[in-house]
């Protein structure tokens, strides 16, 4: 039972913390890239009276690299203001609501991420006067004690611009969990995807939950996270989406082609000069033919994806050396 305290300044009550998905704790291990963000202390539901001077959420997280944390209320991002204060001290993160009103009622959530993965925690803020009846929970024992568990996960994907893609998860639970979808991009932060978010369609059927992306473009690229949450806890699944065929990538391909062409042009000129010095004068037509063959041979052995890498330079140097030796030997033999 939740007790009501009369004094607004202290009428603050922490409700029972939510449980973590056991699979989520297993995921909080170290890898070659670092450590997955893990919530050490979850957010807890708060109940306060109207006019309370300060309502304070706090949670502790760990992970490496140091995770980024984003705050949301009812799916909308929060930012610092005179009414909302945020603080970070090492692993402890706090969110404070100043001079609480009934408009502050809602679900508050923290999305935590780093290069390895993501974590999530949420809680509710209830604003109720001492004379108001307490709301009865309709949750049964199963809802209260068993957190959701993800049975089937989606994986990282790479698709072409203009195509369609679906992320799907299968979630186990005696009652259907609440499903949230988020997209994170380093340059733009986190997007909380809702039913009316342009470019996205959400669907749920029994244990299957999906996010559909139509006509994929630059705006869809990023890391997607599905969060299944109930009163007992949460379960997460995250994976990245890379969109190929973007204008920037097409421009890079053209630059690679230009790089090869410029490099080979200079190289064939050097080959021609060395051939002339070693074997005497040759016909202009033969020289041009030799240059064309050199360029064709070099281009046929090069992969555009290797341009600029150390392997590319080593391969190109080796091929040019072989071709120079072969052409000099061939020309010298013809003049003997």
Protein Blocks (a to p, Z undefined) as FASTA:
>chain_A
ZZddfblklmccddddddddfklmmmmpccfkbccdddfbdcddddddehiabdcddddd
dddddddddddeehiacdddfkbccddehjbccdddehiafklgccdddddddfkbccdd
ddddddddfkbccdddfbdfklmmmccddfbdcddddddehiacddddddddfbdcdddd
ddddfklopadddfklghiacddehjbccdddehiafklgccdddddddfkbccdddddd
ddehiaklmmmmmmmmmmmmmmmmmmmmmmmmmmmmmnopadfklmmmmmmmmmmmmmmm
pcfklgoiaklmmmmmmmmmmmmmmmmmmmmmmmZZ
